[in-house]
Amino acid sequence: MTTRRGFLIGSAAVAGGLAVGFRLHQANQEPAAVELNPGQSALTPYVIIDKSGITIITPRAEMGQGIHTTLAALVAEELDVAFESVRVEHGTASDLYANHVLYGARPFWRRLRYRPEQATGGQTSIRDAYVKMRLAGAAARLMLIQAAADWWGVAAETLETEAGEVIAAGGERLAYADLAEAAAKLEPPEDPPLKPREDWRILGTSLPRVDMVSKCTGTAQYAIDVELPDLLYATVRRSPRLGGEMLDFDATRAEAMPGVEGVVPMDNGVIVVATNTWYAMRAADQIEFQWGPAPYPDTSEGHRQRIDQAFDQPLYYRPRDRGDVEAVLRGPGVIEGTYRVPYLAHATMEPMSATAWLRDGRLDIWAGNQFPTLAALVGANLTGLSRKAVRVHTTYMGGGFGRRFEMDDVEAAVRAARALAGRPVRVTYTREEDLTHDAYRPMASARFRARVADGGPVALDLDLSAPSLFVSGNRRRHRITGEARASIPKKDVSITMGAKEQPYLLPHYRVTAYRPDDLLPVGWWRSVGESQNCFFHESIMDELAQAAGQDPLEMRLALMKHGPGRKVLESVAAMSGWGGPLPAGHARGVAFALASGQATAQVIEIRLADDRISLEKAWAAVDVGVALDRRNIEAQVQGALLFGLSSAIYGEITVTDGAVDQRNFDAYPLLRIHQAPSVEVEIHESGKRIFGVGEAGTPAAAPALGNAIFAATGQRVRELPFVRSFRFA
C-alpha cells in the first residue's frame, strides 16, 4: 500500500494514512491527492477535515453542468453533514480519481490498453461516482464514530451523527474536526452500509449550486482569469492546414513591437509571448509564414467524396445483423437514400487557455481541462520532469463539450514556460485560432435501404461512414506525450453508436460501419457518434412511418421493445398533446434516442410563416434511473437540447485550400435567445441504474426538428445544417 507520506505532497505535518477499497471496477483508493496544510486530515480520497470545517474533493471538472454540486452531495449525504457547511474543491491530477466507468467498464476502452485515467466526459461522472463517493463518505463517517467511541470508551453502535458531530447516548457531542486526526489513524471499514433512499436528506433535493455565487459575482476563476506573480501572456499561430508543417517564418516585425518578450517556434507554428495578451495578439498578426500543404483534401467536397467512397471499400465492422436483410429487400416497397452531416466545432464560449510555470524542478499547469492526468503527462514529456513533479490545477471552464479533452493549449503553455524558465506564461487563443484548430465532430454519411410491407416496416439496412475518433485522437496523444501508440481495436464503436442499439422490433435489421481515410482531426463532441447517428436513424424511422401510412409516434411505440423507451415516448406524447389539433402553420416532429443505455424522447413544434421557420415549443422526456437533483437535470436537458438544435440549424465547418473557413461566430452562428423554443422536461426514474444527463438532450434534437419540418412542408431534409434548405426566424 502506498503510504500517505509517499503519496501526498507537502503532508509531513499530517500523521497516519489509510486506503479505502472500492469494488465495482474500482481500484484501491488512497487518501486525497492534495496538498494538506498543518492541522488537516484526509480521511478518504474525497474528505479533508480541519478545524475550520470539511472540504469535499470532487474528481470531475465543472464546466457548467453542476457536477461539483452533485458529487459533493454524494459524500455529504453519507458523511451526515449539512451541505451548506462544506467547501468543494477540484482534485488534482491523480490516477486516484480515475473515471473507471469511462475507461474500465467499457470493453472498447479496455481493448485500447489505456489504464483508467481521470477524465470528465461521456456523462459518466455521476455513474462513476454514485457508489464510490457515497462509500467514501460512509467510510469516513464510521471512522469518525469509531474515533469518538475510543475517546469516550463506549461501543460505536451506541453513537449517532448529525450535522458534522458525533452524539453519545447521553447527549455529549464531539465535532468531526476534533476527531479527524484520530480517525485518520484507523483502518477503514471494508463495506460500509449506505443510506437507503428513504433516509436521504440531501440527495434527491434541488440544491443551490456551489459555484453560483462566484459565477454571478464574477469571482469564479476560469483558465482565462489566472493571475500569477511576474506573469507573461501569450497567444499562438499555427498552420491553417491542420497537421500541415510550418516551412519558415519571419518574426522580425513582431519581435520589434512593444511588450514582446519572445517568439517560440513549434513544429506547426509559433507562440508569441508578451507583457499582455493584446500585445501578443497584435504581434502574432505581423509574423510572415510559409505553410506546407494539408495532409488531406483541399476542399469540403474532397472530404465528402472520401466519406462517401468508403462505402465502396470492404466493410469495417457490422455490429447488428438480424434476419435476412438482403432477401427481404428484394421485394416491393423499398425506399432508399443518403443522409449527410458536416464537421462541427465545439465553439465553447471561453476560448482555449492555459497557464504554465516551470521553476525549481517543478511544473504547475492551470487549465480548464477535462483530462488532468493527460495534461500532467504532456507537461512531464515536454519538460523531462517526472510525473510527480507536475501539478495540474483544474479551473472552471466556460464550456467543454469534449473540446477540453484536447491538450493543444496546455502544450503551448508548457513550451512557452520552458522557453522562459522561471516565469509563468498564460496562453490565450483568439476566437479565430480556436475555431480553426479544433478536433471536430466528424463529417459523416449514412446510406440506407428499407422496406415497408403489410402496413409497417419490415427491414432496414443502414450503412454508416465516418472517420475514426480513436485513430485521430491516438495520433495526437502520441505526439504530445511521447507514449507508445495504443493498440486501436478493429471496431471503432463511435461510428455506429446511436444507431446499432436502437430498440425497435424490426425483423430484418442491419447496421454496418465503414471507415474512410483520416481527414480533419476529429474528437469527442457532445454525445459523440450519437449526435449524427440519431439524426440518421430517427429521420429514417419517420420516412418508414410515412411510407407505411402510420403516425410516426404510434409506429415507434408499436416497434418499441424497451420499457423505459416506451415510457418516455408515451410521456412526451402526453406532454405535447400529440395528435391533437394545431394552429395553422404549426407542425410537430418526434424522435427517440437510446444513447449509452439511456432513453430520451423529444417533440419539437415549429411554425411556418412567410417562408420562415420559428421554433415554438419543445418537450423532452428522459429516464435518468435515479434523480439526484431534478432542477439541475432539467437545466442540463434543456441546455443539451438547445445545443443540438443550434448545431442542426447552423453548424457547419467547411474547408477551402486546406484551411477551415469559419473563423468566428459571424460564420459559425449559434441559436439566439429569441429563437430558442420553450423547453419542458419530464424526468423518469427506472431505478435500475443511474445515468448522467450532460448529453442526453442532444441526439434527438436534430431529427425531431427535421421530422417537424417534413410535417410542415413535405420536404425531407437529408443533409445538415437545416439553414441550407430553410430560413429561420
LINBELDA-V344019 format. One record per run of one state. SS is the DSSP state (@ for helix, = for strand, . for the rest). FROM is the first residue (numbers start at 1). LEN is the number of residues. If there is no record, write none. Layout:
ss:SS from:FROM len:LEN
ss:SS from:FROM len:LEN
This chain:
ss:. from:1 len:3
ss:@ from:4 len:4
ss:. from:8 len:11
ss:= from:19 len:2
ss:. from:21 len:8
ss:= from:29 len:2
ss:. from:31 len:10
ss:= from:41 len:4
ss:. from:45 len:2
ss:= from:47 len:4
ss:. from:51 len:2
ss:= from:53 len:6
ss:. from:59 len:8
ss:@ from:67 len:13
ss:. from:80 len:3
ss:@ from:83 len:3
ss:= from:86 len:5
ss:. from:91 len:4
ss:@ from:95 len:3
ss:. from:98 len:2
ss:@ from:100 len:4
ss:. from:104 len:3
ss:@ from:107 len:6
ss:. from:113 len:12
ss:@ from:125 len:28
ss:. from:153 len:3
ss:@ from:156 len:3
ss:. from:159 len:1
ss:= from:160 len:3
ss:. from:163 len:2
ss:= from:165 len:3
ss:. from:168 len:5
ss:= from:173 len:3
ss:@ from:176 len:8
ss:. from:184 len:13
ss:@ from:197 len:3
ss:. from:200 len:12
ss:@ from:212 len:6
ss:. from:218 len:4
ss:= from:222 len:1
ss:@ from:223 len:3
ss:. from:226 len:6
ss:= from:232 len:7
ss:. from:239 len:7
ss:= from:246 len:5
ss:. from:251 len:1
ss:@ from:252 len:4
ss:. from:256 len:4
ss:= from:260 len:7
ss:. from:267 len:2
ss:= from:269 len:6
ss:. from:275 len:2
ss:@ from:277 len:8
ss:. from:285 len:3
ss:= from:288 len:4
ss:. from:292 len:8
ss:@ from:300 len:13
ss:. from:313 len:4
ss:= from:317 len:6
ss:. from:323 len:2
ss:@ from:325 len:4
ss:. from:329 len:5
ss:= from:334 len:8
ss:. from:342 len:1
ss:= from:343 len:2
ss:. from:345 len:8
ss:= from:353 len:7
ss:. from:360 len:2
ss:= from:362 len:6
ss:. from:368 len:4
ss:@ from:372 len:12
ss:. from:384 len:3
ss:@ from:387 len:3
ss:= from:390 len:5
ss:. from:395 len:1
ss:= from:396 len:1
ss:. from:397 len:6
ss:@ from:403 len:3
ss:. from:406 len:2
ss:@ from:408 len:12
ss:. from:420 len:5
ss:= from:425 len:4
ss:. from:429 len:2
ss:@ from:431 len:6
ss:. from:437 len:3
ss:= from:440 len:2
ss:. from:442 len:2
ss:= from:444 len:10
ss:. from:454 len:2
ss:= from:456 len:11
ss:. from:467 len:2
ss:@ from:469 len:13
ss:. from:482 len:11
ss:@ from:493 len:3
ss:. from:496 len:8
ss:= from:504 len:1
ss:. from:505 len:3
ss:= from:508 len:7
ss:. from:515 len:7
ss:= from:522 len:1
ss:. from:523 len:6
ss:@ from:529 len:20
ss:. from:549 len:3
ss:@ from:552 len:8
ss:= from:560 len:1
ss:. from:561 len:2
ss:@ from:563 len:14
ss:. from:577 len:9
ss:= from:586 len:10
ss:. from:596 len:2
ss:= from:598 len:12
ss:. from:610 len:2
ss:= from:612 len:12
ss:. from:624 len:6
ss:@ from:630 len:21
ss:. from:651 len:2
ss:= from:653 len:1
ss:. from:654 len:1
ss:= from:655 len:2
ss:. from:657 len:2
ss:= from:659 len:2
ss:. from:661 len:12
ss:@ from:673 len:3
ss:. from:676 len:2
ss:= from:678 len:7
ss:. from:685 len:14
ss:@ from:699 len:15
ss:. from:714 len:5
ss:= from:719 len:1
ss:. from:720 len:2
ss:@ from:722 len:3
ss:. from:725 len:2
ss:= from:727 len:2
ss:. from:729 len:1
